[in-house]
Amino acid sequence: MERGTSWKMYTSHEDIGYDFEDDPKDKKTLKPHPDIDGGWAWVMVLSSFFVHILIMGSQMALGVLNVEWLEEFHQSRGLTAWVSSLSMGVTLIVGPFIGLFINTCGCRRTAIIGGLLNSLGWVLSAYAVNVYYLFITFGLAAGFGSGMAYLPAVVMVGRYFQKRRALAQGLSTTGTGFGTFLMTVLLKYLCAEYGWRNAMFIQGAVSLNLCVCGALMRPLSPGMDGDGPEGKAPHHVLPAHSTESIRSSGQLRDAEEKRGGPGTEDSSLGDAPAQACQEKAAHRKDMCAFRLLKTVSQLTMRVRKGFWDWYSGYFGTASLFTNRMFVAFIFWALFAYSSFVIPFIHLPEIVNLYNLSEQNDVFPLTSIIAIVHIFGKVVLGIVADLPCISVWNVFLMANFTLVLSIFILPLMHTYAGLAVICALIGFSSGYFSLMPVVTEDLVGIEHLANAYGIIICANGISALLGPPFAGWIYDITQKYDFSFYISGLLYMVGILFLLIQPCIQIIEQSRKKYMDGANV
């Protein structure tokens, strides 16, 4: 009963994506929004696609810079891997707090500010003197900026699509694969030609394109993004006493001027032009004060409403944590993401250890993952949108394939073998395009920003701890094998969390059928 109530609470989103119109009888009728599943919706997919290229693609290509940092700063692999992990982890961990920004400022402003901060982080990292400097500039600053641009890109695609959500998310998140391939090639070229410091400076300039992507995130309807229909703040009426006080002060001033004040009538007639100028100046001053008061009132109301929506989503009576299936999904996210991230960070080093550098230079293994990852996202998105297929079943099958690939990877010591496993990792990890869809099915579109913020926060913790853990295991054992085995086992634990609730439901249904049969 409890679960049924929470499910109903989170899936009441039939009115999202519709405008209300007054009919002749003053009743409210639903009119489908013209941009749902078409029109500007595909511009949103394009914007989100480039956000994934610039953020997730760049982060997946950090293995190139990781090698440069090892040579430059002569630190352990575990410590150096923290730079990449911090950037990836912070991008995702800040998700719940970015939800507060979205509720308060809207997706467009949040993404633009994030683009500026991300670019600044890359530029400042070019002047790093040690690994700890990179922790601050690249890990924290650039990572936080990435998070501010990434979450709005995912949320806006979810808001603009209903019938083809999985395909839209799949197409937009293929930017991760394209970005990994392009950024790996770009960073390798820039590091070879200009050195890693200048490469990061140039990448900072490229990251400013995130601001352009953010500018394209047009609000769907007045109530969806904290913006008005034209992207402006919603109109709020000031308290009556505020306007009345300004009006009454002006009337008092007019009355005093009519009485002539302390001067004589002749002097007032002589100073008529001067008085007219003073009157206009006073009127302008009053209007400026009125506009300032109005702006402050609007901003205060917006911040209070945004904070309340954010707070009630996490801690109020409609808390997301009352949904048991969503809680299980969080535990899965805590264990899953590191298994995908570890190969990207440590594959360049593994290739060097196995003396496969020449073959890898011709076609990098990370590029194989990236290219097949694109194909996997599109295919899984199309399959999941089929009416006869369950999104949840596609999601679980892809997870099982990925964890199996993680277990097999350490057994491969040839380029061909590693290439096959990397292709499997790339295709099965295409389930990332289904994560927003699964999240929306669990909590509803109106809670997507807060809920997906929690999920990517859990992914961030996993990404933060995974690569350094793999690096430390290597420092102890001088082998990467145990790193993949342990991360694979943790991944299996996460999958088991997803299976607990469905298994309980199957057992309860079987017990109910048995009891019904016994009663008959």
N, C-alpha and C positions, 0 to 999 in steps of 0.2 A: 504493500500500500504506500509505504514511504517513497519507494523508488518511482512508483507510478506518478505520485504527486510532483516529485522533483523533475521527472521527465516532462510532464505537462507544463511545468513552470518555465522550462528552458526552451521549449519548442513552439511557443506561442508567438510566431513571427510572420503570420500571414499578411500583416499590414505593411511589412517592410518592403520598400520598392514601389509603393503606391502613393498617389496623391489623392486627397479628399476633395470632392467637389460638391457644391451646393446644388441640389436639384430644385425644381419649382416648389416642392413641398417642404423645403428646408431640411431634408434628410441628407445624411452623409453617404455618398456612394463611392465605391472604390474604382479608381481609374489607373490602369497599369502605367507605370512610368515609362516614357518612350525610350530611355537609355538602358533599361534592363535587358540583358542578353543581346544588345545591339547598339549601334550608334557609338556614343562616347565610351561605351564599355570596352570596345576593342582598343581604344586609345589608352585606357587604363591597363590593359594587358601589355601593351607596348611599353608603357612607362615602368610597370613592374618588372618586365623583362630586362630593361637596361639597369634597373636598381640591382637585380640579381647578378648581372654581369659585373657591375662596379664594386659590389660589396662581397657577395658570396664567392664569386669567381676569383676575386683578388685574394681572399682569405684561403681558398683552396690551392692557390699557387704560391703560398708562403714557404713551401719547401725549398724553393729556389733561394729565397733570402735567408732561410735557416742555415743553409750551407755557407753562405757568405758571412753570417754572424759567427758561426763556429770558427772560421778562419781568422776573423777580425779580432774577436774578443777572447779567444782561447779559454772558454768556459766549458763546463760539462754539458753533455747532450741534454740531460734532464733540465738544467737551469736555462739553457738557451731555448729549449722548446716551450718554456713558459711565456716567451714573447708572443709566439703565434697563438698559444692557447688562451692567453689573456685577451687578445684581440677577438678571437672567435667566441670565447666564453662571455666576455662583457657585452658583445653585440646581442647575445641572446638572453643573458641574465637580466639585463635592464628592461626586458619585455614588460613586466607588470608596471614599472614606473613610466614607461613610454605610453602605456594605456591611460595613465593620468593626463599626460600631455595631449593625447588624442581627444580625450573627453573634454579638455579645457580649451585647447587651441585649434583643434581640428587636424586632420591628416596632412593637409597641404602645408601649413606653417611648420608642423613638426618635422616633416621630411626636408624642407628647405634648410631649417636650422641644423638638422643632422648632417646634411651635405657639407655645410660650411665647417662644422666641427670635425668631420672626418678628414676633409682636405687639410685642415690645420694640423691634425695629428700626423699625417704623412709627411708634411713639410718639416715640422719640428723634429721628426725622427731622423731626418737626413743629417742632423747635427749631433747625433748620439755619440757619447764618449765611452759608454759602457752599456752592459745589458740592462742594468737597473734603470738607466735613463729611458731605454726603450719600453720598459714596463709602464712608465707613466705616459709618455707621448704616444706610443703606438698601441700598447695594450689597453690603457684606460681611455685616453682622449679620442683616438681614432675609433676604438671599439664602441664607445658610447655614441659617437656620431653615427656609426654604422647602424646601431640599434634604432636610433631615432628615424632613420630613413627606411629601414627594412620592414618594420612592423606595419607602418601605414601602407606600404606597397602591397602587402599580403591582404590586409583588411579591406582596402578599397576594391580589389578584385572580387573578394567575397561579397561585398555590398552590391556590385554591379551585375552579378550573375545569379540565376536561380536554376534554370534548366540545364545549363552546360558548365556547372561549377568546376567539376573535376577536369574537364578539358581546358577551361580557361586558366585554372591554377597550374595545370601541367605545362601549358604553353608559356606562361609567364615565368615559371621556375626553371624552364630549360635554359634561362639566362645563366644559371649556375654552371651548367655544363659548358656552354659557349664561353662563358667568362673564364672558367678554369683553363680551357684550351688556349684562348687568346692571351690571357694574362700570364700564363706560364711562358709562352713564346715571347711576349713583350718584355717581361721582367728579365728573362735570360738574355735577350738582345741588349736591353738597357744596361744590365750589369756588366756585360762583356765590353760594350762600347764606352760607357761613361762611368762605370763603377756603381756599387750599390747605393751610395749616398745620393748621387745625382738621379739614379733610377727612382728612388723614393720621392725626391723633389718633383720629378716629372709626373709620377703617379698621383701626387697631391693635386697637381693642376688638372689631371684627367678626372679626378674625383669630384671636381666642381660641377660636373654634369649631373650629379645627384640633385642639385638645386633645380635644374631644368625638369627633371623627372618629377620632383615634388610639385612644381608649378602646374603640371598637367593633372594633378589629383583634384579635379573639380568635385565639390560636394554633390551628392545625388539628389538630396532634397533638404529643405530648411532645417529639419530636426536631426539630420543624420551626422553632421560633421561639426556642429557648433557654429556653422556659418549660415548666412541667409541665402536666398535663392541665387543671388549674384555673387556669392562668396563674401558677403558683408556680414557684420555682426547683427544678430537679431535685435529688433526694436523693442526697447523696454521703456515704459513710461516712468518718468521720475515721480517721486512722492509729491503730493499736491502742495505740501508746505514749502518745498524747494522752489517751485515755479512762482507760487504766490508771494514768497518773500522777495524774490527778485522783482516781480511786477509791482508790489507795494512800495518797494524802495524807490523804484522809478517814478511812481505816482507822487510820492512825498517830495521827491526832488522837483518834479514839475510844479507842484503846489507852491513850494518855496520860491521857485523862480517867478511864478505868476504874482505872488505877493510883493515881489520886488526886493525882498531881503533887506539888508541894512542900508543899502544905497538909496538915492532919490530916484524919482521917475525919469528925470532928464538924463541922469547918468546911465540908467538901464536902457533907455532908448538909444543913447549914443553907443553903448556897447553891444548892440543887438547882434552884429556879425560874430563878435567874440563869444557871446552866449550861445549862439547857434552851433559854433564849432565845439564848445565845451559839451553841449547837449549830445552832439553826435559821438564825441569821444566817450562820454559816459555810457551812451547806449551800446557802443561797440564793446566797451569793457564788460557791461552786464551780459551781453550775448556771449562773449568769450568765456566768462565765468559759468554761464549756463551750459555751454557746450562741454566745458571741462567736467562739470559736475555730472552731466549726462554720460560722458565717456567713462568716467570712474564708476558710475552706477552700473553701466552695462558690463564693464570688465569684472567688477565685484560679483555680480550675479552669475556671470559665465563661469568664473573660477569656483564659486560655491557649488553651482550645479554640477560642474565637471568632477569636482572632488567628491561630492556626494554620490554620483553615479559610480565612480571608481571604488569608493569605500564600500557601498552597499553590495557591489558585485563580489567583493572578496570577503567581507565580514558581516554583512547585513543578513536579514531574514532570507533573502534570495541568494545566499552565498553559493558560489560555484562548488564549494567543497561538500555540499550536501548531496551532490550527484556522485554516487559511489563508482560508477563506470568512469567518470571523468577523473576521479582520484586515482584509479588504477592506470589510466592513461598517463597521468603525471609520473607515476613510478616507472612506467615503461620508458618515458622520455629521459628519466634520470640515468638509465643504464645504456640506452641505445646509441646515442649520437657519437660517443667516443669511438665506437667500432668503425664508423664511417670516416671519422676525422684522422685517426691514427695512420692509415695507409698514405694519406695525402702528405702528412708531415714527414713521415719517416721513409717513404719509398725511395726518394733520391739517395738517402744514406744506405738503404738496403742494397740498391743497385751497385753502389760503389763497393760494398762488402763482398758481393758475389762476382765482382769483376765483369759487370755487364754494361759498363758505361758507354762503350762504343755503340752497342745496339740500342741502348736507351736514348742516346743522343739523336739517332735517326728518327725514332718515334717514341717519345716518353711514355712510360706506363701511366702516369697521371693523366696524360692526354687521352689515352684509351678509356680510362674511367670516365673522363669528362664527355667524350663523344657518345659513348654508349649510354651514359646517364641522360643525355638529351633524348635519345630514342626511347629509353625506358619511361621517362616521364610522360611523353606524348602517348605511347602505347597504353600504359597503365591508366592514364586519364580517360582515353577513349573507351577502354574496356569497362572501367568503373562507371561510366555514364550509361552503359547499356541497361535497359529496363529489367532484364532477366538476371543481372549480375549484382551481387552485394558489394558495396564499396569496402565494407569491413573484411570480407573474405579475400578480396584482392590485396588489401593492406597486410593481412596476416601472412599470406603466401609469399609476398615480397620480403617480409621480415625473415621468414624461415630460410629463404634462399640466401639472403645476405649473411645471416649468422653462420650458415654452412660454408660460405665462401671465406669468411674470416678464419674458420678453423682449418681450412685446406691451404690457405696462402703460405704459411710457414713451411709446408712440405715441398713447395716448388722452388727449385734452385736454377732453373733455366729461364731464359727470356720468354720462350714460347709458353711455358707453363704459367709463368706470372702474368703474361698477357691475357690468357684465357680467364684466369681468376679475376683479374682486374676488370675484364669485360662483364663477368657475372656480378661483381660488386657494383659496377656502374649501372647495369640494367635494374637490378633489384633495389638499389637505393633510389630509383625513380619514385618509390612510394612517398617521398617527401612532398610531392605535389598533392598527395591525398590527405596529408595531415590537416590542412585547414578545412577540408571537406568533412573529415571524420570529426574534427573538433566542433564544427558548426552543427553536425547532426546530433552531437551530444548535448550542446548547450543552447543552440539557437543563434540566429544572426545578430540579435541585439546584444548578446554577450560575447560575440566573437573576439572583439579587441582585447577584452580582459582575459578571456579564456586562452586565446592563442598566445597572449603575453606570458601566461603561466607556463604553457607547454614549452615555448622556446627558452624560457628561463631555466627549466629543468634540462633542456638540451644544452644550454650554455654551461651549466655546472658539469655536465658530462664532458663537453668539449674542453672545458677548463682543466679538468683533472686527468683526462685520458692521455694526451701526448706526453706530458711530463712523466706520468706514471710509466709509460712505455720506455721513455728515455732512461729513467732510473733503473728499471728492470734490466735494460741493456748494460748499463754501467756496472751492475752487480754480476750478471751472468755472461756478459760479452756476446749475447745472442738476443735477437728480437722475437724468437719463437714463443717464449713464455708470455711476452706482452700480448700477442695475438690470442693465445689460448685463454688467458685470464679475461681479456676484454670480451671474447666470445662467450665465456661462461656467464659473465655479468649480463650480456645481451640476452642470453637464454632466460635469466631470472626476470628481466624486464618483460619478455614475451609471456612468461607464466602469469605475471600480474594481469595481462590483458585477457588471459583465458579463464581466470578465476570466476568472474561474474557470469560469463556465458555457461560455464560448467555448473554453477549453482542454479542457474535458470533451467538448464536441461534436467538436473536432478529433481528440482521442484515440480517441473511439468510431468516428469515420469511418476513421481510420487502422487501427484494429483490424479493422473489417469488411473493409477493402481487403486487409489482410494475410491474413485468413482465406480470402477469396475467391481470392487468389493461390495459397495453399497447396493449395486444392482443385483 
